[in-house]
Each structure stands twice: as structure tokens, then as C-alpha cells.
Amino acid sequence: MTDHSLSRFLAADSGDIDPVETAEWRDAFLSLVAAHGPARARFILDQLAVLARGPHIGWSPELVTPYVNTIAVDQQPAFPGDLALEEKLASLMRWNALAMVARANMAYGELGGHIASYASAADLFEVGFNHFFRARAAGHGGDLVFFQPHSAPGVYARAYLEGRLDEQDLAHYRQEITGPRRGARGLSSYPHPYLMPDFWQFPTGSMGIGPISSIYHARFMHYLTHRGLLDCAGRKVWGVFGDGEMDEPESMSALTLASRERLDNLVWVVNCNLQRLDGPVRGNGRIIDELEKLFHGAGWNVIKLVWGSDWDGLFARDQAGALVRAFASTVDGQMQTFAAKDGRFNRDNFFGQNEELARLAQGMTDEQIDRLKRGGHDLVKIHAAYAAAAAHVGAPTVILAHTKKGYGMGTAGQGKMTTHSQKKLDDAALIEFRNRFNLPISDDQARGLEFFRPAADSPEMQYLHERRARLGGYVPRRRSDAAPVPVPALASYAAFATAAGGKEMSTTMAFVRMLGNLLKDPQLGPRIVPIVADEARTFGMANLFKQVGIYSSVGQRYEPEDIGSVLSYREALDGQILEEGISEAGAVASWTAAATSYSVHGFPMLPFYIYYSMFGFQRVGDLIWAAADQRARGFLLGATSGRTTLAGEGLQHQDGSSHAVAATVPNCRAYDPAFAGEMAVIVARGMLEMLQEQRDVFYYVTLMNENYPQPDLPAGVEEDVVSGCYRFASHPGAQRVTLLGSGAILTEVLKAAGELAAGGIGCDVFSVTSWSELARDGQALERQALAGEAPRVPFVSRQLAASAGPVIAASDYVRAVPESIRAFVPAGRRYLTLGTDGFGRSDTRAALREFFGVDAASIVRAARSALGAG
């Protein structure tokens, strides 16, 4: 900045008791900058700040800078593209996006869609597409790009111009069922990899999920590099998010992790159009100021992109700093009004505030005032901000880009309170939009909402393809062409579990031992990512500290207190464990980054995230749902699971519902094994499915902290264990009853079976490893029969057909879990379920099981009652 540009920010202080001395200090500082440059000026300011923070002064610098661009005009690099062509292309994409949404709602009013969000973000996207967003190609692993979800129509519009989508595809926006019936590709509402598996890479449709996910993906790239598995140098993670979205806890929860880890491969672009769904984000304040404070305080590099190039001349003429003072007192609610009104209104109500501002507007027409761009709509300014962000070293960068919601929609939608839900435009508004962006379409084409794509040999189309060719190809694009990873034989790592010989252990203990063995496998071991929130010692994983270390981007700069211990804490640059602190959201985001590495990086990893089961699906279900959308592959281990195994912890810690929630996630296979051998078989099958067969599934396996004798796995039951149940024991008797149990409650079922047998009642005991897999099998066969296919008998029905009498089912979860298979119990047999509905309590396991009615005595009473009723 020049001396003049600096001085205009130094507004006079009405409380100044010695203006002459103040002026001398100002002049001295400006002379320092002129003589020795910004670096010396920053050093002196840092030294003075140390003094000023002393206890007798109590000063700290204001974290908010003036409401102007961070990058001064004389610091802007030359724009490397064809500005005119890029503006034409951006206008075409705006039109096709608008036409797509409006056509869908003209035909089917209930489909919805959004125009205004993309209208505000279009230029932010286009600069990225044309100059920064690299695709995965030979010699470059590709950038990761998280797209603002309500702007999906604009991304489709670009893919249409690129030839990746055709006109019929655009005509079936939000018609994912009817589209394929008509030979078109139905386009999903938001970025959904599950629905468009070769197009979208990251699901961002749930606000806040994209921001936290982008941070942990950026950190995971450092993890891969530091462990020597995959060189991610030179690759960036770009995220375009909304200013209203920043209110989501997940958006803000990992900011300090990003700065602490020095994630300079991460760039956020916050689209500050100042509006949420219903109105202004901070009507009585300024969201850009608020975010600047927050990101500065969290240690991010902050770039403010506020005003477009048209403002440069105004700032140059404004020697008195009138603009800066006016902006300082203009809240977002008023700024939104300025966006919604025309040039005359802005002349009267902004530039008319005082004589200094009025003089600046002299010589400008109302139309010129109306066309003054905010920074997020100026390709030159955006490029300068992106270039600075990409070059920044040592910290993540956030670009706070000032835009107008509904930009270019004129009186129909620009800056309106209702603009977020604007889905239709009348003929006059369509013509106005056409004229605003100088689109090469006729009035009839505009009124008819016709899509427009220039000829293949036009300068616009040639430029479009050339820019993407330079950046390695088209984005977004999802790939899943990773090589399979060999899985070791079960006996090589889990013989102790399948042939346990009655040894007492918990299934958590068995899992940790098995994980330690898998980590030693020369091929699979390096691909495993053990993840914990902050409970490694609780789960008995401390032995892994020495074995593989805890990942730290700076190694270990201290001597741990327990360095003399066999199980001492060890952090290392090439550490393998990701210990995320007390943040289940962070741990799941980290798990997702590892679980999708096969697609994002073409390099399969296998994450095992172990946590208190109560703090899994219940706490971060939205993140798990997003991972499912992203086709994650990995293991979630719900430890200390069930409502009665974590005895003394009480209501907030005892899980009775995670299996009910897990059953709702279509590609999650949920298991509640009672024994170590069962757990080993399930993990083995999961690894085979995910790493060798490359199926897009993930496993949820619950583990207990209760020690009890572990039997040998019966011969030949492996397939039944994976399918959901197998006959574990049988007792003779004239009267017959069938007992089903899972997880920790199977031991109570076995006690009950012994008591019943002692009383002359015969019984068959089935170990249910997965209620949800049994239910899904039955439901799938029902659907096939309803569709006219030959009826088949569900797996659980076939299993139970070999038994007799009423069926009693018990688990450590709410009754809805065992109730899920009621429809598939053989006809004519009573089915009675026992579960742990209600809130948890603190007490002993025995007392809890008696209280909830899932102990052996309760199971015996239920069996006798069912037999009496029968």
C-alpha cells in the first residue's frame, strides 16, 4: 500500500487529547513503511504489541481490518486468462443453471431447487475451474473440491457445456427416478456421490459437513505424506461454503486443528452473500467482520475479497477515507437492501450520506452505480485472492468473498428476502436476466427457458476445454479404480479368538489384540488407520503406542511423563494412530477421509475407529450418513456397547439404540457379536468385501468391556455368522422353546437355557450376530416376491425352522432391534422380545439387567410364560 492508502484507514479519533503528537506518530510509521518496507513495519509493530500487552496497559490489537480488499491493486498479479471469454462462459452457465431449475418447477412445482446461491457463487467457481482446480491426472493426484451444495445447478450447467451432460440430463434435474426411464440421467439435488458415483466426490448437502470434512481430508493428505505412503505435495483442498453455513458447529469446530497442523494445503472460500434462507445472516452486524475475527483468532491466513475493480478508482480518489468510514457503519441488513435496490437508490442512500461520498459519485450514471461489483463477482480480484491463497505457506487460508445473493436476477430476486426460495421467473424477469448478461438468445428462447451451448468450434468452447486440459481434465469427477489390497488368512491374526478354549476376555480386548496382529502384516498393516477420539487407554490400546505410534505432524517435542513405562505415550511424524482428542465429530471426519482414500486418492486405506458406542450414531449420525453417501469403506467399532455393560456410567453413556440407527443406513452392515470368534469372522469378511471385492460398504461392530469365557468358534458356521445367526447350543426336553440372543445378553440367554433344561424344558439357543442383516434379507425377499419373482424363504426363517416352540429374543438394545425380524419368524410360533427401552441407570451389570428384564431370570420367566400361553 502507498502512504496515502494507509493514511485513509487512520480515522481521526474525537477523543484525541493531542492531535499533533498523534500525527507525528502516524508520519513516523508511514516513513518507516516507505523506507524499510512492510516486513520491517510488521516487526516493529510486533515489538510494540509485546509492550502494550503488559498488565498496566492491557491492550491487544483489533482483529478486524478495514472493510476493504486485503490485496491492494498494486499487489494484484496480471490476469492470466481471456477475461472477456471467461465472463461470457460464466454468463452462459448462469443462464443454463437458471433454466434448469425454472424448467423443473414449471413442469413439476414440487421439485424445488435453488437459483440464487449459484448466482452469487458463479464467478468464485469459474475462476477455480479455469485456473486452480486440478483434476487427478498423470503426475498430479488432483485437488479436492468441496462445492457449496445449493450451487449444484451451476456445476451441472458447466458439465453441460463441457459435454459431460446433455440437454436431456439437465431437463431431468431432481428427477432421479423418471430420468433413467426416459433415457436421461436424473441429476441429484445436491452433491451426492452415492447417487452419481462417477461425478460427485464429496457430499456437502448437509450444512457444516463439508467444512469439517475438508479440514480432515487436508490433514489426512499430510498423514499419507508423512508416513511415506503417498506423496500429496502440491495438492490443494478447496472448499466453497456459505456464510450462513458458518453458524453450524461442525463448520467451526476444527479451525484450530487446521492451523495447529499448518494445513497450508487448505483453502476455504466463504461466499459472503450476507443472506441465509430467510433473511440476512447478521442483519444488525457484519458477518465478514465476525468471520475475520474468528479465523484470525484461530490462526488462519485471512484474505478479504470485498470490492470489485470498479471501486478501485473511487478508493483512489477518496483521500479523506470517506468510503472506509461509511462501510464501517453499514450493517449487513442495510448492505442487503443496497443489493436489492437500483443505482438511483444507492446514489441517494449510500453516496448521499455526506458531501464527501456524494462528490465521489459525481460523474457516474445510475447504471454505473448499479453495476459496481462486489469482490466475489470480479474475476480479476478473485484470481488475485486465489493466487495469494494458493501460494501461502504455513497456515490454512480463508477467503471472505463479498457477493450478492441472486446476483443478476434483478428485481425478481437479487438481494430479496425471498431469493433463496426463488424457483420461477416471469417473462419480464427472464428478458431482464438475458439483457443483464448479454446472452446470445432471442426473446422467445429466453421465455421458453431454452438451454444454450455454443458451437463446438466457437472461441468460448475451445477456451473452456483448453483451460481444463491444462488442469488435468474435468472436475468434479469421482473415480474408484484403486488396486485391490491382499487380506491375510484369518488364522494368521485371529487364531486366539476362533480357538479361544474358554479363556476369559472381553470382545474389546480381543479386537485390540487382533488389530495389533493385523498391523504387523507386511502388506495390509501399513494401510490400516487406527482412530480413537480420546479413549485409547480405556480400550486397552496403550500397547499400540509403542508398536506404531500416534501421528503428529511435528513429531514429539517433549519427554512424556511415563517414558519409563512399557506402554508410554509416543507421538511420531510417521505415527499410525490418529488420536483426535475429545471430538467424535473430528474422529468420524478423519475416519471418512481414510475410508474414502481408495476413491479420493486412488490409494485404499482401512480405518478402524473405536469409540464409546453411545457417542457414535446418536451423536454424529449426520456425519456417518454423509460418509455412507460418499461410499466409505472401513470399520466403526462401538465399544463398551449396550445399555447394561457399561455399568456405573449411567444414562448419558449407556447405548441402547445405536443398532436401531445403524440399520437405517443402507450400506452399513451392523453386527453385535457375543464372542471373539464371531467378531474375528465378521472383521475378516468385512476386509474381504472392502479391500478385495471392493464393495462400497462399511461395518459397524459393537464390542463389550465385560470379561467372560470365550468358546471356540463352532466348525462350519462362518457363513451363518456373517448372514446374521447360527445355532450355538441345544438342550433336550419334551417341551421346546427357542432362545435368541446377541452381544452381551447372549451369556444371560445361555444361563437361562441351562435353567430351563434343568427344569425339563428343552431349548435351542441361537447366537444372533446381526438383527439388521437378518431383517434386510427378509425384506429383500419380500420385495422380490411382490415384484413377481418366485418366493424364497428368508435366512432367519430357515434357521428357525429347525427349532420348535415359542421364540424369545433378547438383546442389550431397545426392543425395536429384535422386533425387526418378527415378520420372518415361522408362522404359528409366538415371538416375544426383551430389550432395554428407556433411559440408562448407574448400577452393577446384574442390577441393570434385572431392572430392564434381560437377565437370565427374566428370560426364563418369558419362556415359561410363552409356553403356558401356547
N, C-alpha and C positions, 0 to 999 in steps of 0.2 A: 504494500500500500504506500501511496505517497503521503507526504506530510499533511497535505490538505485533506485526503481521505481519512486519515487518522483523526485529525482535529475535529471533524464534524461529529464524531462519536462522543466527544468530550463536552457534553452539555453543561451549561452553566448551572451551578448549584446556588439556589436562592439563599441557602444558609451559610454561604462562604463569608467568613469574617475578615479575610484578607485576599481579595481577588488578585492583587498584584503578585503576591507570593505564589498563589496558585498558578498564575500564568507563567511565572518563571519556571516552576516545576514542569509544566507542560512543555515549554520550549526546550528545556534541558532534555527531556525524554525524547522529543522529536529529533533533536540534534543527535542524540545517541543512535537512534534508528538510522538516520541519514548517514552518519559517519561510519558506523560499525555493523549495521545490518540487523535483521530480526533475531538471529541466534544470540548475539550479544545482549540485545534488549531482553530476550527471554531469560537469560542467565541473571541479569541484574534484578529483574522482577522476582525471580525465584529467591534470590538472596534477601530482598526486601520482605518478601512474604514470610520467610522464616522469622524475621524480627517482628513482623506485625502480628504473628500468631502468639506472641508472648502473653503471659497471663494478665499483664497490666493493660494490654490494648484489646485483646480478644477479637481480632479481625480475621476474616477469611475471605477470599475473593468470591465475587458473584459468579455462579456457574453459567449464567445466561449471557450470551453475547448480543450485540445489537441485531435487530431483525433485518439482516442483510445477508447476502451470499458470503460464505466462508472463503470461496475462491474469488479473488479480485480479478477485474478484467485483464490486468496486465500479467496475471498468472495463468490465464487460460491457454491451453495448447491449441494449435491450429486444428480445426475440424477436419478429420481425415477422409470424410466421405463426400458424396454429392448431396448437398443439403436439399436442393430442390426435389431430387428424385425421392429422397427419404421422406420428405413431407408429403409428396404425392402418395407414396405407398402407405404411410400412416393414415392418410385420409381414406384410402380405399378400404383399409382394414376396419376403420371406424364404421364406414358405411355397411360393409358386409356383416359386421357384428350386430349393428342395429337392426338390419333387415332380418337377420336370423331370428332374433328374439321377437321382433314385432310380428313376423310371419307366423311363428309358432302360436303366438297368443291371438292372432287374428283367426286362426283356424280352430284352436283349442284354448279357450280362455283360461283354463285352469292350470296350464303348464308352467306359467311363471317365467322367470328369467330376469336378467339384470342388464341394463344398458349403461347406466350412469357410472358404475365403478370402472369399467373398462375405458369409458370416455375420459376419465380423469387419469388413468394409468397408461394409456396407449403409447405416449411418447417415451415414458420410462421403459416400457417393454421394448419398443423399437430400437432404441439406442443399444440396449443389451443384445438384442437379436442381431443387429447389424455390425456390432463392434466388439462385443465382450463375451457372450455366452458361447463357450466352446463345446462342441459335441465330442463324444468319445470316438476316436479315430486312431489310426496308426501313429504312434509317437506321442499321443496325448490321451490320458484317461478320461478327459471330459470334465466339464464343470457340472455342479449340481445346482439346479434352479428350482426354487420354490415359488410358484405363481399365486398371486392374490386370487382366491377362489372365485369371487364374483366377476372376475375378469376373464373367465374361461371362454366366453364367446369370442373375445378378441384373439385368443390363441388359436381357436378353430378357424377364425377368419384368415389368419396368416397361413395356416396349414392348407387352406383352400387355395390361396394364391400360389403356394409352393407346389400344388398338385398332389399333396398327400391326402386331401379330402376332395370330394367332388360336390357338385351343386345339390345332388340328392341327399348327401350326408348332411349338409347344412340345413336342408329342408326338414330333416328329422332330428333337430335339436330337441333334447329332452324327450325323445320318443324311442327309447331303447328296446321296446318290445315290438312296436309296429314297424320301426325302421327296417330291421332284418327281413320282415315279411315282404317288404317292397323292394328288396334288392339294395337297400341303402344301409349305411352304418348309423345306428342310433347313437347320438352324442350325449354323453352323461352331463348332468347339470354342472358339476364341479370336477376338479381333477380327481379321478378315481381309477387307480391302476388296476383294481380288480375287474372293473367293467371295460376298461380299454387297455389291456395288458401290454400292447406294443406302443402305446402313445404316452400316457401319463406316467411319471416316475414317482411323484410324491403326492399323497393325499393331503390337501390343505383346507378342505371344506368345513371342518370344524374349527372355529376361530381359536387361535392360540396354539394349535397343534403344530402348525408349520414352523413358527418361530423357535419353539424349544427343540423340535426335531432338527432344524437346520444347525443349531449350535452343536448338538451331539454328533451329527454327521460330520461336521467340520473337525471336531475333536477326534472322532474315530479315524479320520484320514491321517491325523498326526500319529495316532496309535499304530496304524498299519505301517507307517513310515519308520517310526522309532523302533518297532520290533523287527524291522528288516524284511517284512513280508511283501510289501507293495510300495513302490515309490510314488507318493502323491504330490510331490513338489510341483509347483506351477499350476496347480488346480485350485479353483475357487468354488465356494459355496455362495450363491446369490439368493437372497430372499426378498421378494416384493410383498410387503404386508400393508395392512391398513392402519391408520392412526387410531381408529376406534378399537381395533383388534388389540392394541397395546394394553388395554384395560384387563385383558384376560390374564389370570395369574401365571399361566404357563408361558405367556409371552415374556414376562419379566423375570421369571424365577431363576433363570440360568445366566443372566447377564454377567455376573461377576465370574462365573466359571469361564466364560468366553474370554474375558480379559486376563484372568489368572493364568489361563492356559496359553495366552498370547496367540489367539487364533486369528492371525492376520490373513488366513485363507478364507475369512468370512466377511461378507458384505451384506448388510441389510439396507434395503431401500424402503423407507416408510412413506407411503403415499398419503401425505397430509392434505386431503381434500376438505378437512375440517368438519366432515359430516359422518354421522353414524346412520343407522337405518331410519331413525325417527326424527333426527334433527342434528344440531351442532354437537361435536364431540366435547368441546369446552366452550359453550356459548358465552360464559362470563369470564373466561380466561383465555390462555393461548396454549394449545396443545404442543406446538413446536417448542415453545419455551420450556414447557414442562418436560418434554422428552429430552431436550438438550441437557437439562439439569440431571435427569435420571441417568442418561448414558454417560455423560461426563463423570458423574459420581461413581459409576460402575467401572470406569477405566477404559471406555471405548473412545476411539477417534470419531469425532462428530463433524460432519460436513453439512452445513445448511445450504440448501438449494431453494432460495425463496423467490427471487425475481428474475424475469427473463431479460434478454438483451435490450428490449425496447426501453427498459428502465435505466440502462447504463447512462444514456445522455442526461436523463433527469438527475441522477445522482451526481454526475459530473458538474452540472450547473448549480447544484444545491450546496453552495459554500457554507451556508448557515446551519445545515443539518436539520432542516425542517421536516424532511421525509422521515428520517430516523426517529425524531421526536413524535411525529404523528403515528408511526407504526407502533411505537412503544405504548401508546394509549388506546390502540384499537384492538378490541377483543374479537374472538373468532366469530361470535354471533353477528357482529357488525361486518366482519370480513365476508361472511357468507352472503349477507344482504348485498354487499358491493358486487359479489359474483353473479347474483341473480338479476341485478338491475343493469340498465344500459349506460352508455357513455355520458349522457346528459345528467343522469342521477349521480354518477360518480364525480363528475365535474362539480356539481353543486354541493355534494355531501362529503366528499373526501378532499378534493382540491380547494373546495370553498371554505375550509375550516379557518384559514387565515390568509393574510396577504402574501406571505412567502410561498405557500403552496399554490395559490392562485396564479402567481407570476410564473411558476414552473410549468403550469398547464397552458399558458398563453401560446398561441400559435398552433396548438393541437386541435384537431377537429374532434367532435364527439365520437366518431367512429374510431379514430386513432386511440382515444382514451379507452374505448370499449375493447380494443384489440391488444391492450397492454397485457403481456403474458406473465403468468406466474412461472417460477423457475422450472417446475415439473412439466411444463409444456414447451420448453425451449430446447431443441435438440443439441445446440451448441453448449448451453450451460449444463445439460445433463451429461454430455460426453466429458466435459471438464471434471465434473464431480466423480463420475465413474472411473476416469483415468487416475485421479488422485487416490481414490479408494483402492483400486487395484494395485497401485504402487506402494501403498502404505505398509510399513514393516513394524512388527512388534505388538500390534493390538488389532482387534476387530474394528470395523468401520461401520457406522450407520450414516446414511444419507437421509436427511429430513427434507423431503421434496414437497414444496407447496404447490398444490394443484386446485382445480375447481371440479367439484363433483358434477357430472353431467356436462363436462366441457364441450361446447359446440352445439348443445341441444337447444340453445336459445331460450325463448320464453316458455317452451314446453317442458324444460327440465333443468337447465343449468342453475345450480345453486338452490333449487327449490327444496323445501322441507320434504316434499313427497317424491323427490327424484330417485331415491333408491328403489322404489317400487314401480317406477315408470316403465311400462312394458309396451305401450302403444303410443303412436304419434299420429295426429291428424294430417291431412294432405298439406296444409299450410306449413306445418312444422317440418314435414319431410322436405318440402321445397326449400325452406329456410336452411335446413341442415346441408342440403345439396349445394346451396349457394355459399354457405359459410366455408365449406372445404373445397369449393371449386371442382366438384366431381364431374367427370365426363359422362353424365347420364341425362336423359331427357326428363321432362316433367312427368310423362307417362311412366317411364321406368322408375322414377322416384316414388310416385304414388302407388305403383304396383310392387314396390319393395323388391325389385329385381336385383339379384346378385350380379356383381361386375368383376370380371377378371380380364386384364389387358391381354393383348395378343402375346403369344409366347416369344416372339422376336422383338417385342417392344423394349425400349430402354429400361422401363421400370422392372419388367420381369427378368431381363438379363442381369440387372443390378442386384435384384433380390437373390437370385441363385448364386451369383458371384460372391456376394458377401458371406452367404452361408458356406459356400465351398471353402473360403479362406479360413473359416472357423471349424472345419471338420465335418460339416453335414448339418442336418436339421435337428432342431430341438423344439419341444420335448420329444424324446424318444426313449422308450423303455426296452431294455434287452435282457434276456435271461439265458444267454448262450455260454454259460460257465461250464468248465470241465467237471465231471464227477469227482468226488473225493472218496478214496477207498475207506471202508469201515472195517475195523478189526473184528475177528471172531469173538463171539460172546464169552467163550471160555477163557480168552486171554486177559480179560479185565474184570469178569464178574463171577468166576467160579465160586468164590467165597459166599456169594449171595444165592446162587442157584443150588449149591450143595452146602447149606448153612449148618446142617447137622444139629439143629436145636440151639445154636448159640444165641444168647440174648443180645439184641442190639435194636436200635430204632431204625426206621427206614431212612431217616435223615442221615444217620451215621453211615448206613450202607451206601447211600448215594455219594457222600463225600469221599468215601474210600474208593468207590468206583470211578468217580471223577478224577481222583489222583492217579489211578491206573491209566485212564484214557489220556491224560496229559503226557504220559510217558511214551505213548505210541508215536513212532518217528514220523508217520505221515499225517495222522489225524491230530495228534497232540498240539502242534503249533496253530492249528485252525480253531481250537477251542477258545472261547472267551468266557471265563467265569466272571459273573457280575453279582455284586451284593450292594445293597443300599448302605447299611452300616451294622450288619449282624454276622460278620464272618466268624467271630469267636463264638457267638451264640449257637451257630450251626456246626461248630466243631471244625471249621475250615482253617484254623490257625496254622496247621501243618503245611498248607499250601503257600504261606507267606515265604517260607524259605525255598520251597520247591520251585515256584515260578515267579514269585514277586508280585508286588502291586504296581501297576503302571503309574508313573509320574513323569510329566514332561520335562522335569528338571532333575530327575534322579532323587537322591536322598542327601539333603544338606545338613543333616543333624544326626547325632548318635542317639538311637532310640533308648528309652529308659530301660527296656527289657533286653538290651543287646546280648546279655549273657545267657538268655534263655534259649532253649532248643526251638521254641516257637516264636522267636522275636519278630517284631514288625519290620518288614523290609520293603522299601519303595525303590523302584529302579526305572530307568529310561526304557528298558526293554521288558518291563514287568508285564505279566499277562492278565492278572486280575484287575478288573475295573471296580474299584470301591467308590461308590458315588456319594457317600455321605447320606445324611437323613433326607433323602428325596426320592420317593418311589417314582415320581414323575420323571426325574432325571434318569433313574436307573432303567425305566421302561423305554425312554427315548434312546438311551445308549444301547439297550438290547435290540431295538428296532434297527438302529444303524448297522449293528453286526448281523442281524438276521436277514437283512436285505443286501448285504455286501455282494452276494452272488449276482445280483442284478445291477446295482449301482456301480460296482467296480469290476464286475466280471471275475470276482475272486471270492469263492464261497468261504464263509466262516460259520462256526457253530456256537452260538451263545447259550449259556446256561445261567439264567437269572434266578437266584434263590432268595426268597423273602418270606416274611410272615404272610400266610395266605390271606388273612383278613385285610391286609393293605395292598392286595393285588387288584382284582377285578372291581371290587367295591370302590376303591379309591381312585384308580386311574383307568377305569373301563373305557373312557373315550380314547385314550392313547392306545390301548390294546385293540380297540375296534379299528383305529387308523392303521395299526400295524397289520391287521388282517387284510385291510383294503390294499396295503402295499405288498401283500403276498409274502409276509415274513416267514422265515424258516428257522426254528430254534426251539428251545425248551424254556418254559416258565415252571419253576418249582415252588409250589405253595407249601412252605414248611410250617411246622407247628400247626398243622391244619386241623379242621374240625372244631366243634364247639365244646368238646369235653377233654381234649388232650392237653391244652394249654391251661392247666388247672387254675392257678392262682391269679391270672391276669385279668379276668373279668370281661365285662360287656364289650368294651371297645376293641379288645384283642381277639375275641373268640369268633372264629369263622364258621357260620352255618349256611352260607349262601353262595360261595364262590362257584360251586359246581352247577348251581342253577343258572348263574350268569354265564359261565363258560359254555354251557350248552346252547346259548343263543348265538354264538359266533360260529358261522358255518364252517370255516376252515380250521377251527381249533378242535383238536382231539383231546378230550379231558379224561383223566384216569385217577382213580382213588385206590391204589394198590394197598393191600394189607401187609404184604410180605416183601422182603428184599428181592427174592427170586422173581416175583411178579414185576416189580419195578425194573429190574435189570432187563427182562424180556421186552418191556414197553419201551425203554430207552433205546434198546438195540433196534427195535422195529422203527422207531422214530428216526434214528440216524440213517437207516437204510432208505426210508422214504424220502428224506430231505436231501441227503448228500449223494446218493447213488441213483435213485429213481427220479430225483429232482421234482418232487411233488410240492405244490405250494400249500403246505400245511404247517402248523406249529402245534406243539404238545403242551398241555397243562397237566402236571403230575403233582398230586398232593403227597406230602411227606409228614410223618409223625415224629415227635420227640420222645415218644414212650418206648421204653425198652421192654421187649418180651421175646420169648423163644422164637427163632426163625426156622421154619421147617425147610426141608429140601423141596425144590420145585418138583411136583409130580411129573413123571415122564410123559411126553407127548401132549402137553396141554398148552404149548406156546401159542398156537393159533387161536385157541379159545380165550387165552388171557388177552390177546390183542383184540379179539372180537367183543369182549366185554364180560364173560363169566365162564366158569368151569366148575364141575363138581369136585369139591375138596374133600368131603367126608360123607360117610353113610353109616347109619345105625339101624339094626333090625328092630322090628316091632310090628304087631298086628295093625294098630292104628298108625297112620302115616301123616307126617307134616313136613313141609319143605321150608327151609330157612335160607334166606338170602342176606348176606352182609357184606359191607365194604369197609375198607380202611381200618381205622382203629376199632370200630364196633364189631368187626369180624371175630375178634377174640372173645367178645361177650356172646356172640352167636354160638361160637364153639362151646363155651361153658354151658349155655342154655341147652345145646344139643345133648351134652353129657347128662345134664339133669333130667331131660325128657327121656333119654334112653334108660336111665336108672329107674324111671317110673314106668317103664314098659312101652313108651311111645317111640316108635321108630321115626327116623328123620333123615333127610338128605340135606347136606349143607353145601350151598354154592357160594364161592367167593366171587363177588361182583367187582370187577376191576374198572368198569365204566358203565354207569347207568345211561349216559348220553349216547354212547356208541350203540348200545342195545336199542334205545329208543329210535335213533336215526335209521338203523337198519329196518326196523319195523315200519317206520313212517315211509321210507323209500319204497318198500314193497307194497304198501297200501296205495301209494300214488301210482305205481306201475299197474296195479290191478284196476284202479279207477280209469286209467288210460286205455284199458282194453287188453293188457298183456296177461298172459297166463298167471294165475295167482300162485305165489310161493309162500312157504311158511317162514316167518321170521326166525332168526337165530335163537333168540331167547325162548321162543315158543317151542322150538325143537329141543332145546336143553331141558326145559321144564317138563316136557312130555315124558321124559324118562324117570320122572319122580311122581309122587302121588300126594293127595291131601291138600289142605289149605296152604297158602303160601304167605309167610311172614317175612317182610323185608325191613331191614333196619340199617340206618346209616348215621353218621355223625353230623348230617346236614338236614336242612329243613325237609319236611315230608314231600315237598314238590319234587325232590330229586328222585326218590324211588317211585313216586307216583307216575313218573314219566313213562314207565313201561306197563302200566296197568292194562292198556288195550291189548297187549300181546301175551298176557297170562292165559293159558289154555282155558277154554270155556268150561263153566261149571265149577271152577275152583275159586274159593273165596281168596281175596287178596287184601291183606292188611298191612299198612305201612306204619313204621315207627321212625320218628325223626326228632330234631332238636329245634322246633319252631319257638320263636320268642327271643328275648334278649339273653345274653350270656350272664353268668354269675362267677364270682370268685369262690372256689372251694376245692376240695380234693376231686380227683377224677371219679372216684367211686360215688361221692355225693352228687356230683353233676350228672352222672349217667342215671342214677336213681331218680333225680329230680326231673330230667327230661324223658324218662321212661325208655331208655335204650340200653339199660344194663341187662345182665343175664336173667335176673328175676322177672323183669318186665317182659322180656321176650318169651319166657316160659309161660307167664300168665296169658299173653296174647295167643300163644299156640294152643293152650288148653281151652281158652275161650272160643277160638275158631273151630276147634274140633267139637266142642259141645254144641256150637251153633250148627255144625254140619251134621 
